[in-house]
Amino acid sequence: MAIYISTPEILKRYKISKGTLKNMRERIDDPFPDPLIKGHGRATNRYGIKAVASWESRNGYLEALEIEPLISNLS
């Protein structure tokens, strides 16, 4: 199982732009998780899959977007 999800994968998953992701990360209440690995140059940021899955669950993204959970068990 993957432990990271990349920026392009997140953009595709939520059907959003980079600007929208930036806004989500800057929210005051429950911001999108910060990347664990910051990309440099052409490399992309990588986010912890558990943090993203937990954030999705708390914010109702699974139901609203009708997407499958990133991981099956949020332990």
PDB file of N, H, CA, C and O in Angstrom:
ATOM      1  N   MET A   1       0.838  -1.177   0.000  1.00  0.00           N
ATOM      2  CA  MET A   1       0.000   0.000   0.000  1.00  0.00           C
ATOM      3  C   MET A   1       0.885   1.243   0.000  1.00  0.00           C
ATOM      4  O   MET A   1       1.912   1.288   0.676  1.00  0.00           O
ATOM      5  N   ALA A   2       0.479   2.227  -0.751  1.00  0.00           N
ATOM      6  H   ALA A   2      -0.355   2.190  -1.300  1.00  0.00           H
ATOM      7  CA  ALA A   2       1.221   3.492  -0.806  1.00  0.00           C
ATOM      8  C   ALA A   2       1.104   4.224   0.532  1.00  0.00           C
ATOM      9  O   ALA A   2       0.097   4.114   1.231  1.00  0.00           O
ATOM     10  N   ILE A   3       2.141   4.963   0.868  1.00  0.00           N
ATOM     11  H   ILE A   3       2.959   5.053   0.300  1.00  0.00           H
ATOM     12  CA  ILE A   3       2.080   5.759   2.094  1.00  0.00           C
ATOM     13  C   ILE A   3       1.985   7.251   1.795  1.00  0.00           C
ATOM     14  O   ILE A   3       1.769   8.062   2.696  1.00  0.00           O
ATOM     15  N   TYR A   4       2.148   7.603   0.527  1.00  0.00           N
ATOM     16  H   TYR A   4       2.323   6.944  -0.205  1.00  0.00           H
ATOM     17  CA  TYR A   4       2.054   8.996   0.101  1.00  0.00           C
ATOM     18  C   TYR A   4       1.070   9.135  -1.055  1.00  0.00           C
ATOM     19  O   TYR A   4       0.811   8.185  -1.794  1.00  0.00           O
ATOM     20  N   ILE A   5       0.530  10.345  -1.192  1.00  0.00           N
ATOM     21  H   ILE A   5       0.741  11.117  -0.592  1.00  0.00           H
ATOM     22  CA  ILE A   5      -0.274  10.693  -2.358  1.00  0.00           C
ATOM     23  C   ILE A   5       0.290  12.013  -2.884  1.00  0.00           C
ATOM     24  O   ILE A   5       0.538  12.940  -2.114  1.00  0.00           O
ATOM     25  N   SER A   6       0.486  12.089  -4.182  1.00  0.00           N
ATOM     26  H   SER A   6       0.285  11.335  -4.808  1.00  0.00           H
ATOM     27  CA  SER A   6       1.137  13.248  -4.785  1.00  0.00           C
ATOM     28  C   SER A   6       0.119  14.357  -5.099  1.00  0.00           C
ATOM     29  O   SER A   6      -1.089  14.123  -5.132  1.00  0.00           O
ATOM     30  N   THR A   7       0.635  15.548  -5.326  1.00  0.00           N
ATOM     31  H   THR A   7       1.616  15.738  -5.299  1.00  0.00           H
ATOM     32  CA  THR A   7      -0.228  16.670  -5.695  1.00  0.00           C
ATOM     33  C   THR A   7      -1.066  16.349  -6.927  1.00  0.00           C
ATOM     34  O   THR A   7      -2.279  16.557  -6.888  1.00  0.00           O
ATOM     35  N   PRO A   8      -0.478  15.848  -8.033  1.00  0.00           N
ATOM     36  CA  PRO A   8      -1.318  15.534  -9.198  1.00  0.00           C
ATOM     37  C   PRO A   8      -2.417  14.516  -8.891  1.00  0.00           C
ATOM     38  O   PRO A   8      -3.519  14.618  -9.431  1.00  0.00           O
ATOM     39  N   GLU A   9      -2.134  13.548  -8.040  1.00  0.00           N
ATOM     40  H   GLU A   9      -1.239  13.466  -7.601  1.00  0.00           H
ATOM     41  CA  GLU A   9      -3.151  12.558  -7.670  1.00  0.00           C
ATOM     42  C   GLU A   9      -4.285  13.208  -6.879  1.00  0.00           C
ATOM     43  O   GLU A   9      -5.451  12.859  -7.063  1.00  0.00           O
ATOM     44  N   ILE A  10      -3.946  14.152  -6.001  1.00  0.00           N
ATOM     45  H   ILE A  10      -2.999  14.435  -5.851  1.00  0.00           H
ATOM     46  CA  ILE A  10      -4.964  14.864  -5.223  1.00  0.00           C
ATOM     47  C   ILE A  10      -5.823  15.724  -6.148  1.00  0.00           C
ATOM     48  O   ILE A  10      -7.048  15.733  -6.030  1.00  0.00           O
ATOM     49  N   LEU A  11      -5.180  16.447  -7.068  1.00  0.00           N
ATOM     50  H   LEU A  11      -4.184  16.440  -7.164  1.00  0.00           H
ATOM     51  CA  LEU A  11      -5.919  17.303  -7.994  1.00  0.00           C
ATOM     52  C   LEU A  11      -6.906  16.481  -8.819  1.00  0.00           C
ATOM     53  O   LEU A  11      -8.043  16.899  -9.040  1.00  0.00           O
ATOM     54  N   LYS A  12      -6.468  15.323  -9.265  1.00  0.00           N
ATOM     55  H   LYS A  12      -5.545  14.984  -9.086  1.00  0.00           H
ATOM     56  CA  LYS A  12      -7.336  14.446 -10.053  1.00  0.00           C
ATOM     57  C   LYS A  12      -8.450  13.864  -9.182  1.00  0.00           C
ATOM     58  O   LYS A  12      -9.602  13.798  -9.610  1.00  0.00           O
ATOM     59  N   ARG A  13      -8.115  13.448  -7.977  1.00  0.00           N
ATOM     60  H   ARG A  13      -7.179  13.502  -7.629  1.00  0.00           H
ATOM     61  CA  ARG A  13      -9.083  12.825  -7.064  1.00  0.00           C
ATOM     62  C   ARG A  13     -10.239  13.771  -6.755  1.00  0.00           C
ATOM     63  O   ARG A  13     -11.401  13.362  -6.774  1.00  0.00           O
ATOM     64  N   TYR A  14      -9.924  15.035  -6.470  1.00  0.00           N
ATOM     65  H   TYR A  14      -8.981  15.367  -6.455  1.00  0.00           H
ATOM     66  CA  TYR A  14     -10.956  16.006  -6.089  1.00  0.00           C
ATOM     67  C   TYR A  14     -11.442  16.853  -7.264  1.00  0.00           C
ATOM     68  O   TYR A  14     -12.377  17.641  -7.121  1.00  0.00           O
ATOM     69  N   LYS A  15     -10.802  16.687  -8.432  1.00  0.00           N
ATOM     70  H   LYS A  15     -10.043  16.046  -8.548  1.00  0.00           H
ATOM     71  CA  LYS A  15     -11.138  17.489  -9.621  1.00  0.00           C
ATOM     72  C   LYS A  15     -11.022  18.979  -9.307  1.00  0.00           C
ATOM     73  O   LYS A  15     -11.956  19.752  -9.521  1.00  0.00           O
ATOM     74  N   ILE A  16      -9.844  19.363  -8.792  1.00  0.00           N
ATOM     75  H   ILE A  16      -9.086  18.735  -8.618  1.00  0.00           H
ATOM     76  CA  ILE A  16      -9.585  20.752  -8.403  1.00  0.00           C
ATOM     77  C   ILE A  16      -8.297  21.244  -9.050  1.00  0.00           C
ATOM     78  O   ILE A  16      -7.541  20.465  -9.630  1.00  0.00           O
ATOM     79  N   SER A  17      -8.059  22.544  -8.942  1.00  0.00           N
ATOM     80  H   SER A  17      -8.673  23.177  -8.470  1.00  0.00           H
ATOM     81  CA  SER A  17      -6.827  23.154  -9.451  1.00  0.00           C
ATOM     82  C   SER A  17      -5.799  23.278  -8.330  1.00  0.00           C
ATOM     83  O   SER A  17      -6.117  23.082  -7.157  1.00  0.00           O
ATOM     84  N   LYS A  18      -4.567  23.605  -8.706  1.00  0.00           N
ATOM     85  H   LYS A  18      -4.308  23.764  -9.658  1.00  0.00           H
ATOM     86  CA  LYS A  18      -3.527  23.841  -7.703  1.00  0.00           C
ATOM     87  C   LYS A  18      -3.904  25.002  -6.793  1.00  0.00           C
ATOM     88  O   LYS A  18      -3.616  24.973  -5.596  1.00  0.00           O
ATOM     89  N   GLY A  19      -4.542  26.020  -7.351  1.00  0.00           N
ATOM     90  H   GLY A  19      -4.776  26.044  -8.323  1.00  0.00           H
ATOM     91  CA  GLY A  19      -4.968  27.163  -6.559  1.00  0.00           C
ATOM     92  C   GLY A  19      -5.981  26.778  -5.493  1.00  0.00           C
ATOM     93  O   GLY A  19      -5.921  27.268  -4.366  1.00  0.00           O
ATOM     94  N   THR A  20      -6.913  25.896  -5.851  1.00  0.00           N
ATOM     95  H   THR A  20      -6.962  25.497  -6.767  1.00  0.00           H
ATOM     96  CA  THR A  20      -7.904  25.425  -4.886  1.00  0.00           C
ATOM     97  C   THR A  20      -7.230  24.625  -3.780  1.00  0.00           C
ATOM     98  O   THR A  20      -7.579  24.775  -2.609  1.00  0.00           O
ATOM     99  N   LEU A  21      -6.267  23.776  -4.135  1.00  0.00           N
ATOM    100  H   LEU A  21      -5.983  23.654  -5.086  1.00  0.00           H
ATOM    101  CA  LEU A  21      -5.533  23.012  -3.121  1.00  0.00           C
ATOM    102  C   LEU A  21      -4.791  23.962  -2.189  1.00  0.00           C
ATOM    103  O   LEU A  21      -4.771  23.752  -0.976  1.00  0.00           O
ATOM    104  N   LYS A  22      -4.187  24.994  -2.741  1.00  0.00           N
ATOM    105  H   LYS A  22      -4.203  25.164  -3.726  1.00  0.00           H
ATOM    106  CA  LYS A  22      -3.489  25.986  -1.919  1.00  0.00           C
ATOM    107  C   LYS A  22      -4.467  26.639  -0.948  1.00  0.00           C
ATOM    108  O   LYS A  22      -4.150  26.812   0.229  1.00  0.00           O
ATOM    109  N   ASN A  23      -5.649  27.001  -1.433  1.00  0.00           N
ATOM    110  H   ASN A  23      -5.906  26.861  -2.389  1.00  0.00           H
ATOM    111  CA  ASN A  23      -6.669  27.591  -0.562  1.00  0.00           C
ATOM    112  C   ASN A  23      -7.111  26.624   0.528  1.00  0.00           C
ATOM    113  O   ASN A  23      -7.340  27.033   1.667  1.00  0.00           O
ATOM    114  N   MET A  24      -7.230  25.354   0.190  1.00  0.00           N
ATOM    115  H   MET A  24      -7.044  25.022  -0.735  1.00  0.00           H
ATOM    116  CA  MET A  24      -7.618  24.346   1.174  1.00  0.00           C
ATOM    117  C   MET A  24      -6.557  24.229   2.263  1.00  0.00           C
ATOM    118  O   MET A  24      -6.888  24.030   3.432  1.00  0.00           O
ATOM    119  N   ARG A  25      -5.291  24.351   1.892  1.00  0.00           N
ATOM    120  H   ARG A  25      -5.021  24.513   0.942  1.00  0.00           H
ATOM    121  CA  ARG A  25      -4.196  24.258   2.866  1.00  0.00           C
ATOM    122  C   ARG A  25      -4.136  25.487   3.769  1.00  0.00           C
ATOM    123  O   ARG A  25      -3.595  25.423   4.873  1.00  0.00           O
ATOM    124  N   GLU A  26      -4.695  26.617   3.297  1.00  0.00           N
ATOM    125  H   GLU A  26      -5.135  26.669   2.401  1.00  0.00           H
ATOM    126  CA  GLU A  26      -4.652  27.867   4.060  1.00  0.00           C
ATOM    127  C   GLU A  26      -5.902  28.114   4.898  1.00  0.00           C
ATOM    128  O   GLU A  26      -6.003  29.141   5.569  1.00  0.00           O
ATOM    129  N   ARG A  27      -6.851  27.183   4.866  1.00  0.00           N
ATOM    130  H   ARG A  27      -6.768  26.349   4.322  1.00  0.00           H
ATOM    131  CA  ARG A  27      -8.077  27.343   5.657  1.00  0.00           C
ATOM    132  C   ARG A  27      -7.745  27.477   7.134  1.00  0.00           C
ATOM    133  O   ARG A  27      -6.783  26.881   7.620  1.00  0.00           O
ATOM    134  N   ILE A  28      -8.542  28.257   7.842  1.00  0.00           N
ATOM    135  H   ILE A  28      -9.323  28.740   7.448  1.00  0.00           H
ATOM    136  CA  ILE A  28      -8.370  28.420   9.287  1.00  0.00           C
ATOM    137  C   ILE A  28      -8.869  27.180  10.018  1.00  0.00           C
ATOM    138  O   ILE A  28      -8.175  26.647  10.884  1.00  0.00           O
ATOM    139  N   ASP A  29     -10.061  26.722   9.676  1.00  0.00           N
ATOM    140  H   ASP A  29     -10.624  27.155   8.973  1.00  0.00           H
ATOM    141  CA  ASP A  29     -10.658  25.564  10.341  1.00  0.00           C
ATOM    142  C   ASP A  29     -10.357  24.295   9.546  1.00  0.00           C
ATOM    143  O   ASP A  29     -10.788  24.145   8.403  1.00  0.00           O
ATOM    144  N   ASP A  30      -9.629  23.408  10.155  1.00  0.00           N
ATOM    145  H   ASP A  30      -9.279  23.529  11.084  1.00  0.00           H
ATOM    146  CA  ASP A  30      -9.275  22.098   9.591  1.00  0.00           C
ATOM    147  C   ASP A  30      -8.656  22.191   8.197  1.00  0.00           C
ATOM    148  O   ASP A  30      -9.232  21.691   7.231  1.00  0.00           O
ATOM    149  N   PRO A  31      -7.489  22.824   8.085  1.00  0.00           N
ATOM    150  CA  PRO A  31      -6.834  22.928   6.773  1.00  0.00           C
ATOM    151  C   PRO A  31      -6.397  21.567   6.245  1.00  0.00           C
ATOM    152  O   PRO A  31      -6.213  20.614   7.002  1.00  0.00           O
ATOM    153  N   PHE A  32      -6.236  21.503   4.922  1.00  0.00           N
ATOM    154  H   PHE A  32      -6.386  22.277   4.307  1.00  0.00           H
ATOM    155  CA  PHE A  32      -5.714  20.293   4.289  1.00  0.00           C
ATOM    156  C   PHE A  32      -4.312  20.044   4.837  1.00  0.00           C
ATOM    157  O   PHE A  32      -3.572  21.001   5.066  1.00  0.00           O
ATOM    158  N   PRO A  33      -3.926  18.788   5.053  1.00  0.00           N
ATOM    159  CA  PRO A  33      -2.605  18.496   5.630  1.00  0.00           C
ATOM    160  C   PRO A  33      -1.448  19.067   4.800  1.00  0.00           C
ATOM    161  O   PRO A  33      -1.518  19.126   3.572  1.00  0.00           O
ATOM    162  N   ASP A  34      -0.400  19.479   5.486  1.00  0.00           N
ATOM    163  H   ASP A  34      -0.344  19.431   6.483  1.00  0.00           H
ATOM    164  CA  ASP A  34       0.820  19.928   4.805  1.00  0.00           C
ATOM    165  C   ASP A  34       1.530  18.722   4.200  1.00  0.00           C
ATOM    166  O   ASP A  34       1.396  17.606   4.701  1.00  0.00           O
ATOM    167  N   PRO A  35       2.278  18.942   3.131  1.00  0.00           N
ATOM    168  CA  PRO A  35       3.021  17.824   2.540  1.00  0.00           C
ATOM    169  C   PRO A  35       4.117  17.333   3.489  1.00  0.00           C
ATOM    170  O   PRO A  35       4.737  18.123   4.201  1.00  0.00           O
ATOM    171  N   LEU A  36       4.340  16.033   3.488  1.00  0.00           N
ATOM    172  H   LEU A  36       3.836  15.391   2.910  1.00  0.00           H
ATOM    173  CA  LEU A  36       5.436  15.454   4.267  1.00  0.00           C
ATOM    174  C   LEU A  36       6.749  15.607   3.523  1.00  0.00           C
ATOM    175  O   LEU A  36       7.810  15.762   4.128  1.00  0.00           O
ATOM    176  N   ILE A  37       6.662  15.560   2.188  1.00  0.00           N
ATOM    177  H   ILE A  37       5.800  15.435   1.696  1.00  0.00           H
ATOM    178  CA  ILE A  37       7.840  15.726   1.336  1.00  0.00           C
ATOM    179  C   ILE A  37       7.534  16.847   0.359  1.00  0.00           C
ATOM    180  O   ILE A  37       6.603  16.753  -0.440  1.00  0.00           O
ATOM    181  N   LYS A  38       8.322  17.903   0.428  1.00  0.00           N
ATOM    182  H   LYS A  38       9.079  17.979   1.077  1.00  0.00           H
ATOM    183  CA  LYS A  38       8.118  19.041  -0.477  1.00  0.00           C
ATOM    184  C   LYS A  38       8.968  18.843  -1.720  1.00  0.00           C
ATOM    185  O   LYS A  38      10.178  18.636  -1.633  1.00  0.00           O
ATOM    186  N   GLY A  39       8.320  18.909  -2.877  1.00  0.00           N
ATOM    187  H   GLY A  39       7.337  19.077  -2.947  1.00  0.00           H
ATOM    188  CA  GLY A  39       9.016  18.744  -4.135  1.00  0.00           C
ATOM    189  C   GLY A  39       9.820  19.978  -4.485  1.00  0.00           C
ATOM    190  O   GLY A  39       9.441  21.098  -4.140  1.00  0.00           O
ATOM    191  N   HIS A  40      10.918  19.771  -5.163  1.00  0.00           N
ATOM    192  H   HIS A  40      11.226  18.862  -5.443  1.00  0.00           H
ATOM    193  CA  HIS A  40      11.771  20.862  -5.621  1.00  0.00           C
ATOM    194  C   HIS A  40      11.942  20.740  -7.127  1.00  0.00           C
ATOM    195  O   HIS A  40      12.048  19.637  -7.664  1.00  0.00           O
ATOM    196  N   GLY A  41      11.967  21.876  -7.799  1.00  0.00           N
ATOM    197  H   GLY A  41      11.881  22.771  -7.363  1.00  0.00           H
ATOM    198  CA  GLY A  41      12.083  21.836  -9.257  1.00  0.00           C
ATOM    199  C   GLY A  41      10.844  21.224  -9.864  1.00  0.00           C
ATOM    200  O   GLY A  41       9.734  21.711  -9.648  1.00  0.00           O
ATOM    201  N   ARG A  42      11.023  20.164 -10.620  1.00  0.00           N
ATOM    202  H   ARG A  42      11.924  19.768 -10.796  1.00  0.00           H
ATOM    203  CA  ARG A  42       9.890  19.499 -11.281  1.00  0.00           C
ATOM    204  C   ARG A  42       9.258  18.422 -10.401  1.00  0.00           C
ATOM    205  O   ARG A  42       8.237  17.843 -10.772  1.00  0.00           O
ATOM    206  N   ALA A  43       9.845  18.154  -9.258  1.00  0.00           N
ATOM    207  H   ALA A  43      10.675  18.625  -8.957  1.00  0.00           H
ATOM    208  CA  ALA A  43       9.299  17.132  -8.355  1.00  0.00           C
ATOM    209  C   ALA A  43       8.011  17.647  -7.711  1.00  0.00           C
ATOM    210  O   ALA A  43       7.825  18.855  -7.563  1.00  0.00           O
ATOM    211  N   THR A  44       7.147  16.749  -7.340  1.00  0.00           N
ATOM    212  H   THR A  44       7.298  15.768  -7.460  1.00  0.00           H
ATOM    213  CA  THR A  44       5.856  17.104  -6.756  1.00  0.00           C
ATOM    214  C   THR A  44       5.852  16.879  -5.247  1.00  0.00           C
ATOM    215  O   THR A  44       6.609  16.058  -4.728  1.00  0.00           O
ATOM    216  N   ASN A  45       4.998  17.610  -4.558  1.00  0.00           N
ATOM    217  H   ASN A  45       4.383  18.276  -4.979  1.00  0.00           H
ATOM    218  CA  ASN A  45       4.820  17.390  -3.126  1.00  0.00           C
ATOM    219  C   ASN A  45       4.191  16.025  -2.898  1.00  0.00           C
ATOM    220  O   ASN A  45       3.450  15.520  -3.742  1.00  0.00           O
ATOM    221  N   ARG A  46       4.491  15.439  -1.759  1.00  0.00           N
ATOM    222  H   ARG A  46       5.093  15.849  -1.073  1.00  0.00           H
ATOM    223  CA  ARG A  46       3.897  14.164  -1.349  1.00  0.00           C
ATOM    224  C   ARG A  46       3.263  14.357   0.024  1.00  0.00           C
ATOM    225  O   ARG A  46       3.875  14.896   0.946  1.00  0.00           O
ATOM    226  N   TYR A  47       2.015  13.898   0.128  1.00  0.00           N
ATOM    227  H   TYR A  47       1.519  13.460  -0.621  1.00  0.00           H
ATOM    228  CA  TYR A  47       1.244  14.029   1.361  1.00  0.00           C
ATOM    229  C   TYR A  47       1.072  12.658   1.992  1.00  0.00           C
ATOM    230  O   TYR A  47       0.962  11.654   1.288  1.00  0.00           O
ATOM    231  N   GLY A  48       1.049  12.616   3.316  1.00  0.00           N
ATOM    232  H   GLY A  48       1.138  13.432   3.888  1.00  0.00           H
ATOM    233  CA  GLY A  48       0.826  11.357   4.025  1.00  0.00           C
ATOM    234  C   GLY A  48      -0.590  10.864   3.768  1.00  0.00           C
ATOM    235  O   GLY A  48      -1.561  11.594   3.968  1.00  0.00           O
ATOM    236  N   ILE A  49      -0.693   9.633   3.329  1.00  0.00           N
ATOM    237  H   ILE A  49       0.095   9.040   3.167  1.00  0.00           H
ATOM    238  CA  ILE A  49      -2.000   9.100   2.932  1.00  0.00           C
ATOM    239  C   ILE A  49      -2.950   8.990   4.124  1.00  0.00           C
ATOM    240  O   ILE A  49      -4.153   9.194   3.964  1.00  0.00           O
ATOM    241  N   LYS A  50      -2.434   8.672   5.322  1.00  0.00           N
ATOM    242  H   LYS A  50      -1.456   8.507   5.452  1.00  0.00           H
ATOM    243  CA  LYS A  50      -3.299   8.572   6.500  1.00  0.00           C
ATOM    244  C   LYS A  50      -3.855   9.941   6.881  1.00  0.00           C
ATOM    245  O   LYS A  50      -5.030  10.055   7.230  1.00  0.00           O
ATOM    246  N   ALA A  51      -3.029  10.975   6.818  1.00  0.00           N
ATOM    247  H   ALA A  51      -2.074  10.883   6.535  1.00  0.00           H
ATOM    248  CA  ALA A  51      -3.482  12.329   7.155  1.00  0.00           C
ATOM    249  C   ALA A  51      -4.539  12.802   6.170  1.00  0.00           C
ATOM    250  O   ALA A  51      -5.535  13.407   6.567  1.00  0.00           O
ATOM    251  N   VAL A  52      -4.325  12.528   4.888  1.00  0.00           N
ATOM    252  H   VAL A  52      -3.516  12.037   4.567  1.00  0.00           H
ATOM    253  CA  VAL A  52      -5.292  12.938   3.857  1.00  0.00           C
ATOM    254  C   VAL A  52      -6.594  12.159   4.025  1.00  0.00           C
ATOM    255  O   VAL A  52      -7.675  12.741   3.931  1.00  0.00           O
ATOM    256  N   ALA A  53      -6.509  10.860   4.272  1.00  0.00           N
ATOM    257  H   ALA A  53      -5.631  10.387   4.349  1.00  0.00           H
ATOM    258  CA  ALA A  53      -7.712  10.034   4.445  1.00  0.00           C
ATOM    259  C   ALA A  53      -8.513  10.504   5.656  1.00  0.00           C
ATOM    260  O   ALA A  53      -9.741  10.566   5.599  1.00  0.00           O
ATOM    261  N   SER A  54      -7.843  10.828   6.726  1.00  0.00           N
ATOM    262  H   SER A  54      -6.845  10.777   6.772  1.00  0.00           H
ATOM    263  CA  SER A  54      -8.518  11.317   7.927  1.00  0.00           C
ATOM    264  C   SER A  54      -9.192  12.658   7.647  1.00  0.00           C
ATOM    265  O   SER A  54     -10.330  12.879   8.060  1.00  0.00           O
ATOM    266  N   TRP A  55      -8.493  13.554   6.945  1.00  0.00           N
ATOM    267  H   TRP A  55      -7.568  13.374   6.610  1.00  0.00           H
ATOM    268  CA  TRP A  55      -9.047  14.858   6.592  1.00  0.00           C
ATOM    269  C   TRP A  55     -10.291  14.697   5.707  1.00  0.00           C
ATOM    270  O   TRP A  55     -11.298  15.372   5.917  1.00  0.00           O
ATOM    271  N   GLU A  56     -10.211  13.801   4.721  1.00  0.00           N
ATOM    272  H   GLU A  56      -9.392  13.253   4.550  1.00  0.00           H
ATOM    273  CA  GLU A  56     -11.356  13.536   3.837  1.00  0.00           C
ATOM    274  C   GLU A  56     -12.569  13.100   4.645  1.00  0.00           C
ATOM    275  O   GLU A  56     -13.682  13.582   4.431  1.00  0.00           O
ATOM    276  N   SER A  57     -12.338  12.185   5.574  1.00  0.00           N
ATOM    277  H   SER A  57     -11.434  11.794   5.748  1.00  0.00           H
ATOM    278  CA  SER A  57     -13.418  11.646   6.385  1.00  0.00           C
ATOM    279  C   SER A  57     -14.059  12.734   7.253  1.00  0.00           C
ATOM    280  O   SER A  57     -15.284  12.833   7.331  1.00  0.00           O
ATOM    281  N   ARG A  58     -13.226  13.539   7.895  1.00  0.00           N
ATOM    282  H   ARG A  58     -12.232  13.458   7.831  1.00  0.00           H
ATOM    283  CA  ARG A  58     -13.733  14.616   8.772  1.00  0.00           C
ATOM    284  C   ARG A  58     -14.518  15.669   8.001  1.00  0.00           C
ATOM    285  O   ARG A  58     -15.444  16.271   8.544  1.00  0.00           O
ATOM    286  N   ASN A  59     -14.162  15.893   6.759  1.00  0.00           N
ATOM    287  H   ASN A  59     -13.410  15.404   6.318  1.00  0.00           H
ATOM    288  CA  ASN A  59     -14.759  16.972   5.981  1.00  0.00           C
ATOM    289  C   ASN A  59     -15.829  16.512   4.990  1.00  0.00           C
ATOM    290  O   ASN A  59     -16.308  17.309   4.184  1.00  0.00           O
ATOM    291  N   GLY A  60     -16.203  15.242   5.044  1.00  0.00           N
ATOM    292  H   GLY A  60     -15.814  14.594   5.699  1.00  0.00           H
ATOM    293  CA  GLY A  60     -17.296  14.736   4.226  1.00  0.00           C
ATOM    294  C   GLY A  60     -17.002  14.578   2.749  1.00  0.00           C
ATOM    295  O   GLY A  60     -17.925  14.510   1.938  1.00  0.00           O
ATOM    296  N   TYR A  61     -15.722  14.517   2.387  1.00  0.00           N
ATOM    297  H   TYR A  61     -14.972  14.572   3.046  1.00  0.00           H
ATOM    298  CA  TYR A  61     -15.371  14.412   0.965  1.00  0.00           C
ATOM    299  C   TYR A  61     -15.759  13.068   0.365  1.00  0.00           C
ATOM    300  O   TYR A  61     -16.120  13.000  -0.810  1.00  0.00           O
ATOM    301  N   LEU A  62     -15.690  12.008   1.146  1.00  0.00           N
ATOM    302  H   LEU A  62     -15.397  12.063   2.100  1.00  0.00           H
ATOM    303  CA  LEU A  62     -16.012  10.685   0.594  1.00  0.00           C
ATOM    304  C   LEU A  62     -17.456  10.648   0.104  1.00  0.00           C
ATOM    305  O   LEU A  62     -17.735  10.151  -0.988  1.00  0.00           O
ATOM    306  N   GLU A  63     -18.367  11.173   0.913  1.00  0.00           N
ATOM    307  H   GLU A  63     -18.140  11.576   1.799  1.00  0.00           H
ATOM    308  CA  GLU A  63     -19.778  11.167   0.546  1.00  0.00           C
ATOM    309  C   GLU A  63     -20.076  12.219  -0.522  1.00  0.00           C
ATOM    310  O   GLU A  63     -20.777  11.938  -1.493  1.00  0.00           O
ATOM    311  N   ALA A  64     -19.551  13.415  -0.346  1.00  0.00           N
ATOM    312  H   ALA A  64     -18.981  13.644   0.443  1.00  0.00           H
ATOM    313  CA  ALA A  64     -19.855  14.518  -1.256  1.00  0.00           C
ATOM    314  C   ALA A  64     -19.377  14.241  -2.677  1.00  0.00           C
ATOM    315  O   ALA A  64     -20.075  14.548  -3.643  1.00  0.00           O
ATOM    316  N   LEU A  65     -18.192  13.663  -2.802  1.00  0.00           N
ATOM    317  H   LEU A  65     -17.624  13.414  -2.018  1.00  0.00           H
ATOM    318  CA  LEU A  65     -17.620  13.406  -4.121  1.00  0.00           C
ATOM    319  C   LEU A  65     -17.830  11.975  -4.596  1.00  0.00           C
ATOM    320  O   LEU A  65     -17.480  11.625  -5.723  1.00  0.00           O
ATOM    321  N   GLU A  66     -18.408  11.148  -3.719  1.00  0.00           N
ATOM    322  H   GLU A  66     -18.692  11.432  -2.803  1.00  0.00           H
ATOM    323  CA  GLU A  66     -18.630   9.738  -4.029  1.00  0.00           C
ATOM    324  C   GLU A  66     -17.342   9.070  -4.501  1.00  0.00           C
ATOM    325  O   GLU A  66     -17.289   8.451  -5.564  1.00  0.00           O
ATOM    326  N   ILE A  67     -16.299   9.217  -3.666  1.00  0.00           N
ATOM    327  H   ILE A  67     -16.343   9.720  -2.803  1.00  0.00           H
ATOM    328  CA  ILE A  67     -15.010   8.600  -3.966  1.00  0.00           C
ATOM    329  C   ILE A  67     -14.723   7.497  -2.962  1.00  0.00           C
ATOM    330  O   ILE A  67     -15.254   7.485  -1.851  1.00  0.00           O
ATOM    331  N   GLU A  68     -13.876   6.577  -3.379  1.00  0.00           N
ATOM    332  H   GLU A  68     -13.446   6.587  -4.281  1.00  0.00           H
ATOM    333  CA  GLU A  68     -13.486   5.464  -2.517  1.00  0.00           C
ATOM    334  C   GLU A  68     -12.480   5.949  -1.480  1.00  0.00           C
ATOM    335  O   GLU A  68     -11.674   6.834  -1.772  1.00  0.00           O
ATOM    336  N   PRO A  69     -12.513   5.387  -0.281  1.00  0.00           N
ATOM    337  CA  PRO A  69     -11.517   5.749   0.734  1.00  0.00           C
ATOM    338  C   PRO A  69     -10.098   5.421   0.252  1.00  0.00           C
ATOM    339  O   PRO A  69      -9.878   4.448  -0.468  1.00  0.00           O
ATOM    340  N   LEU A  70      -9.145   6.260   0.669  1.00  0.00           N
ATOM    341  H   LEU A  70      -9.324   7.051   1.254  1.00  0.00           H
ATOM    342  CA  LEU A  70      -7.742   6.005   0.308  1.00  0.00           C
ATOM    343  C   LEU A  70      -7.222   4.762   1.010  1.00  0.00           C
ATOM    344  O   LEU A  70      -6.447   3.996   0.438  1.00  0.00           O
ATOM    345  N   ILE A  71      -7.647   4.567   2.245  1.00  0.00           N
ATOM    346  H   ILE A  71      -8.276   5.190   2.709  1.00  0.00           H
ATOM    347  CA  ILE A  71      -7.271   3.366   3.000  1.00  0.00           C
ATOM    348  C   ILE A  71      -8.524   2.796   3.620  1.00  0.00           C
ATOM    349  O   ILE A  71      -9.476   3.521   3.908  1.00  0.00           O
ATOM    350  N   SER A  72      -8.518   1.496   3.821  1.00  0.00           N
ATOM    351  H   SER A  72      -7.744   0.907   3.587  1.00  0.00           H
ATOM    352  CA  SER A  72      -9.746   0.834   4.274  1.00  0.00           C
ATOM    353  C   SER A  72     -10.012   0.999   5.761  1.00  0.00           C
ATOM    354  O   SER A  72     -11.169   0.968   6.181  1.00  0.00           O
ATOM    355  N   ASN A  73      -8.963   1.175   6.576  1.00  0.00           N
ATOM    356  H   ASN A  73      -8.023   1.200   6.235  1.00  0.00           H
ATOM    357  CA  ASN A  73      -9.160   1.244   8.012  1.00  0.00           C
ATOM    358  C   ASN A  73      -8.374   2.415   8.584  1.00  0.00           C
ATOM    359  O   ASN A  73      -7.143   2.378   8.588  1.00  0.00           O
ATOM    360  N   LEU A  74      -9.044   3.445   9.062  1.00  0.00           N
ATOM    361  H   LEU A  74     -10.043   3.476   9.059  1.00  0.00           H
ATOM    362  CA  LEU A  74      -8.376   4.599   9.676  1.00  0.00           C
ATOM    363  C   LEU A  74      -8.095   4.309  11.129  1.00  0.00           C
ATOM    364  O   LEU A  74      -8.860   4.705  12.008  1.00  0.00           O
ATOM    365  N   SER A  75      -7.004   3.621  11.385  1.00  0.00           N
ATOM    366  H   SER A  75      -6.383   3.299  10.671  1.00  0.00           H
ATOM    367  CA  SER A  75      -6.690   3.271  12.775  1.00  0.00           C
ATOM    368  C   SER A  75      -5.750   4.256  13.382  1.00  0.00           C
ATOM    369  O   SER A  75      -5.378   4.117  14.547  1.00  0.00           O
TER     370      SER A  75
END
